[in-house]
Amino acid sequence: MTQLNKIQQQFVDAFATDPEVISLIKDIEARPKTTRNHYGDYGAAISKLCQGSKIAAQLLALAFVKAGADYIGVTNGLNVLVLGEPPIMG
């Protein structure tokens, strides 16, 4: 993803500071890892929230990481479960 425009940045910032998103991330991180770095949990959450929009999925992934989610878990969840791409190693 390239540099964000003002509206995209506001979206990411708003989601990254939303108490429900922060709570979701804390809940995911507290669970036992059933997939590497919780990529299954992050992919499922992003998939549900983005409602089929790949751009929204990418922005949500950025917001999750900004809010403290595991970068590798979020990236692999986005790639594998939402975008249909191979996971990154890490």
TISE-899283 format. One line per 3 residues: number of its first residue (from 0); their letters; for each residue z, x negated, y negated of N, C-alpha, C, O. Coordinates in pm, 1 decimal. Each point is the difference from the previous one (the first is absolute). Layout:
<nodes>
NUM) a) Z:X:Y:Z:X:Y:Z:X:Y:Z:X:Y ~ ... .
</nodes>
This chain:
<nodes>
0) mtq) 0.0:-85.0:117.6:0.0:85.0:-117.6:0.0:-89.1:-123.3:69.3:-101.7:-4.5 ~ -146.3:140.2:-93.5:-8.3:-76.7:-123.6:113.3:39.8:-93.7:89.4:75.7:37.8 ~ -93.9:-126.0:-157.1:103.3:29.8:-98.2:9.0:150.6:-24.2:-101.3:69.8:-3.9 .
3) lnk) 222.6:-21.8:-12.1:22.2:143.3:-19.8:-26.4:40.0:-144.1:26.2:-76.1:-93.2 ~ -79.2:197.9:76.5:-10.8:52.6:-135.7:135.2:59.7:-39.3:92.3:4.0:81.3 ~ -81.0:41.3:-203.5:128.2:47.6:-52.6:55.7:117.1:82.2:119.3:2.8:30.1 .
6) iqq) -202.9:91.7:5.4:45.0:117.2:76.0:45.0:-40.4:139.9:101.7:48.9:49.1 ~ -177.2:-138.1:15.3:38.8:-47.4:132.6:133.1:-74.1:-5.4:84.7:18.4:87.3 ~ -65.9:-100.8:-188.0:125.4:-74.4:-13.5:117.3:94.8:-22.3:108.5:-22.0:53.8 .
9) qfv) -129.3:127.1:-132.7:105.3:99.0:-22.2:34.7:71.2:130.9:117.1:26.4:27.2 ~ -218.2:4.5:53.4:20.8:62.5:130.9:86.4:-90.1:87.6:98.9:45.2:57.6 ~ -136.3:-172.3:-47.5:74.6:-95.2:82.7:142.8:-13.2:-50.3:94.0:5.0:79.3 .
12) daf) -76.5:-21.6:-208.6:134.1:-15.4:-57.0:86.0:123.4:22.5:118.3:-11.4:32.0 ~ -177.4:129.5:-48.6:75.4:123.9:18.9:45.3:15.8:145.2:114.6:37.0:25.5 ~ -203.3:-64.6:68.8:37.7:12.0:140.8:98.7:-109.0:40.6:90.8:25.7:79.0 .
15) atd) -106.8:-145.8:-131.3:87.5:-111.1:37.8:143.7:20.5:-45.4:92.2:-57.0:58.3 ~ -72.8:137.0:-160.8:135.2:24.9:-51.3:52.7:138.0:36.5:112.1:35.0:-37.1 ~ -190.5:43.0:108.6:41.6:134.2:40.1:112.5:-10.3:103.7:-15.6:-69.9:100.1 .
18) pev) 128.2:138.3:-122.3:111.8:-8.0:94.3:-36.6:41.7:143.2:53.6:-55.6:95.9 ~ -143.1:151.7:-81.1:-39.1:41.9:134.8:-81.0:-108.7:70.9:15.2:-19.7:120.6 ~ -100.2:-50.1:-193.7:-77.8:-110.0:58.8:93.0:-114.9:37.1:-12.3:-57.4:108.2 .
21) isl) 104.1:23.9:-196.1:95.7:-107.0:28.8:84.2:36.4:122.3:25.7:-84.7:85.6 ~ 16.7:209.7:-77.8:77.1:45.6:115.8:-82.3:-7.9:128.4:51.1:-41.3:104.0 ~ -177.5:80.4:-110.9:-89.1:-7.6:115.9:-12.7:-143.5:48.8:7.7:-26.1:120.0 .
24) ikd) -26.9:-65.5:-211.4:-15.3:-140.9:36.5:129.0:-54.1:61.6:-4.8:-70.1:101.1 ~ 118.1:101.2:-159.9:127.6:-44.0:56.9:19.3:56.6:140.2:48.6:-69.1:89.5 ~ -87.1:195.0:-70.9:10.6:63.4:131.5:-90.2:-70.8:101.1:42.9:-28.2:111.9 .
27) iea) -165.4:-0.2:-149.7:-93.0:-68.9:90.5:53.2:-138.7:35.2:0.6:-38.0:117.1 ~ 43.3:-36.5:-215.1:48.6:-135.5:24.3:127.4:-1.8:85.1:26.2:-98.2:69.5 ~ 52.9:205.4:-74.2:123.8:6.8:77.7:-24.2:38.0:146.8:87.1:-20.7:84.5 .
30) rpk) -203.9:75.4:-54.5:-31.7:40.6:137.4:-26.4:-121.8:88.3:-36.8:-106.9:-48.7 ~ 56.4:125.0:178.9:-44.3:-106.1:91.6:-152.3:-13.2:-10.4:-70.9:99.6:-14.7 ~ 22.3:-221.8:22.3:-144.4:-23.8:-10.9:-68.4:37.7:130.7:18.0:-66.0:102.3 .
33) ttr) -96.5:172.8:-107.3:-78.8:39.8:117.5:-141.9:-54.2:-9.2:-72.5:-2.4:99.5 ~ 33.0:-41.1:-218.8:-126.7:-70.4:-21.8:31.8:-118.8:-89.7:101.1:-0.5:-70.1 ~ -187.8:-100.0:72.6:25.2:-121.1:-78.9:14.8:33.8:-147.3:-89.1:59.9:-60.3 .
36) nhy) 201.6:-98.5:3.2:29.7:21.5:-142.9:-10.3:146.7:-41.0:-30.3:31.3:-115.2 ~ 55.7:57.7:210.6:-2.7:145.7:-25.7:-136.8:50.8:-44.5:-7.9:100.4:-70.8 ~ -99.0:-167.3:110.6:-131.6:42.6:-49.6:-33.0:143.4:42.1:-70.1:70.2:-72.9 .
39) gdy) 118.5:-25.8:187.2:-24.9:137.7:43.1:66.4:101.1:-92.1:-59.4:101.6:-36.1 ~ 184.0:-130.9:-1.6:72.2:89.4:-91.5:-63.7:2.0:-138.7:-16.3:105.9:-60.7 ~ -19.4:-224.9:11.5:-62.1:-4.8:-132.6:-138.1:65.4:0.4:-35.1:72.4:-93.2 .
42) gaa) -41.7:-97.6:196.1:-132.0:61.9:9.0:8.6:151.3:5.6:-78.7:69.9:-63.9 ~ 175.3:-18.9:141.3:17.6:145.2:10.5:41.6:60.1:-134.2:-50.2:105.4:-39.1 ~ 141.2:-171.8:-31.1:46.4:50.9:-129.3:-113.4:-0.4:-103.0:-18.6:96.9:-73.6 .
45) isk) -55.8:-206.1:69.6:-111.9:-8.6:-95.4:-105.6:104.2:33.1:-51.8:67.5:-89.0 ~ 20.2:-54.7:217.1:-100.8:97.1:43.4:38.4:141.6:-40.8:-84.2:76.8:-46.5 ~ 210.1:-42.7:63.8:47.2:134.6:-35.4:-7.0:23.1:-151.3:-42.8:106.1:-45.4 .
48) lcq) 84.7:-205.2:-30.7:5.8:15.9:-145.1:-135.7:-7.3:-69.2:-19.6:63.7:-103.5 ~ -73.9:-139.9:158.5:-127.8:-20.7:-70.6:-96.9:116.1:18.0:-96.9:10.9:-75.1 ~ 120.7:75.4:172.4:-82.7:119.0:24.1:-149.1:-33.0:9.7:-84.3:71.8:-53.9 .
51) gsk) 53.4:-181.6:123.6:-139.1:-34.0:25.0:-68.0:-85.2:-105.3:-115.1:-39.5:18.6 ~ 182.2:10.1:-128.1:-59.7:-81.2:-107.0:29.7:-147.5:24.4:116.1:-41.0:1.0 ~ -220.5:-38.3:18.6:19.3:-143.5:23.1:55.9:-69.7:-123.8:80.7:-92.2:11.5 .
54) iaa) -122.9:135.7:-128.2:52.2:-60.7:-123.1:148.8:30.3:-14.0:78.9:-88.7:-32.4 ~ -40.7:213.9:56.8:142.0:35.8:-6.2:78.9:-79.2:103.6:112.1:-42.7:-27.5 ~ -168.8:22.6:146.1:68.0:-76.9:104.5:25.1:-143.0:-46.4:109.0:-53.6:20.4 .
57) qll) -208.4:-8.3:-82.3:16.7:-136.8:-48.5:104.2:-7.0:-111.9:79.3:-94.0:-5.0 ~ -79.1:192.1:-83.7:98.7:2.3:-107.9:140.0:23.7:55.6:96.2:-61.2:-46.4 ~ -84.1:149.1:145.1:130.0:23.2:63.6:50.1:-126.1:68.3:119.0:-31.2:-6.2 .
60) ala) -208.8:-41.2:71.1:39.3:-124.4:65.1:55.8:-98.7:-103.4:102.1:-64.4:24.4 ~ -167.9:52.9:-137.6:50.5:-87.2:-106.2:137.6:45.9:-47.9:89.4:-81.8:-21.7 ~ -73.2:211.8:5.7:128.8:54.7:-44.2:109.7:-26.6:103.5:112.4:-34.6:-36.3 .
63) fvk) -144.8:50.6:164.0:98.3:-25.8:105.1:48.0:-144.8:-5.7:120.0:-26.4:7.3 ~ -213.6:-66.9:-20.1:36.5:-141.6:-5.0:82.3:-28.4:-125.3:100.0:-71.6:5.6 ~ -142.2:127.2:-116.9:73.9:-19.7:-125.7:141.8:55.8:10.2:91.8:-50.6:-64.5 .
66) aga) -74.3:154.8:145.5:131.2:61.7:17.2:84.8:-71.1:105.9:113.7:40.0:25.4 ~ -168.5:-145.2:36.4:79.7:-78.3:93.1:-39.9:6.3:145.9:69.2:-55.7:85.2 ~ -179.0:122.2:-54.8:-45.5:9.5:138.6:-57.0:-133.8:46.3:-41.1:-82.8:-81.3 .
69) dyi) 39.2:63.2:211.8:-54.2:-121.8:59.3:-151.4:-6.4:-24.0:-73.8:90.7:38.5 ~ 29.4:-198.6:-102.4:-141.7:-13.7:-36.2:-91.8:6.2:121.8:-99.2:72.8:-0.5 ~ 132.0:-148.7:104.2:-83.9:-4.3:119.9:-1.5:136.9:67.9:-105.3:46.6:43.6 .
72) gvt) 220.5:17.2:-34.6:7.0:133.3:62.0:-83.1:103.0:-73.8:-72.9:78.0:61.2 ~ 84.3:-78.1:-193.4:-76.3:95.5:-80.7:-149.8:-30.0:9.3:-81.2:90.7:18.3 ~ 46.0:-217.2:-30.8:-141.7:-37.6:3.8:-62.5:34.7:134.4:-110.0:55.2:5.1 .
75) ngl) 179.4:-87.2:103.6:-53.8:32.5:131.9:-2.6:150.8:24.8:-94.0:50.6:61.4 ~ 194.3:20.8:-107.5:-1.6:145.8:12.6:-117.4:60.9:-74.3:-67.6:89.4:51.1 ~ 43.9:-138.0:-170.9:-113.9:46.5:-79.8:-131.0:-33.9:69.5:-86.2:86.4:16.2 .
78) nvl) 71.3:-211.6:24.8:-125.0:-44.0:61.4:-29.5:72.4:131.0:-109.3:53.5:18.5 ~ 204.7:-51.8:70.6:-23.1:51.2:135.4:-3.5:152.7:4.0:-92.8:58.5:55.9 ~ 192.1:5.3:-114.3:14.8:145.2:16.1:-71.6:82.8:-106.0:-29.0:117.3:23.5 .
81) vlg) 0.4:-174.7:-137.6:-62.4:77.6:-106.7:-145.9:-41.8:-23.3:-88.7:85.0:-7.9 ~ 64.8:-214.3:-2.7:-133.8:-47.4:-33.8:-83.9:-34.7:122.5:-120.9:-19.9:-11.9 ~ 183.2:12.4:129.4:-73.1:-32.1:122.5:-49.0:-142.7:5.4:-105.0:-27.7:58.0 .
84) epp) 179.6:-63.0:-117.8:-35.1:-141.0:-2.6:96.1:-78.3:89.5:105.4:52.2:36.5 ~ -138.9:-175.4:-0.6:91.0:-79.0:82.8:123.9:-42.0:-78.3:-4.4:-10.8:-122.5 ~ 115.0:-12.9:193.3:122.7:-43.9:-68.3:-12.3:-144.0:-47.6:-82.8:-76.9:48.8 .
87) img) 167.2:42.7:-145.2:9.5:-139.8:-40.9:105.4:-66.2:87.5:88.5:67.4:52.7 ~ -97.3:-195.7:-37.4:97.5:-70.9:80.6:118.6:-36.9:-87.4:-15.7:-24.5:-119.6 ~ 133.9:20.3:178.7:115.8:-41.2:-78.1:128.8:34.7:62.6:105.7:-29.4:-56.0 .
</nodes>
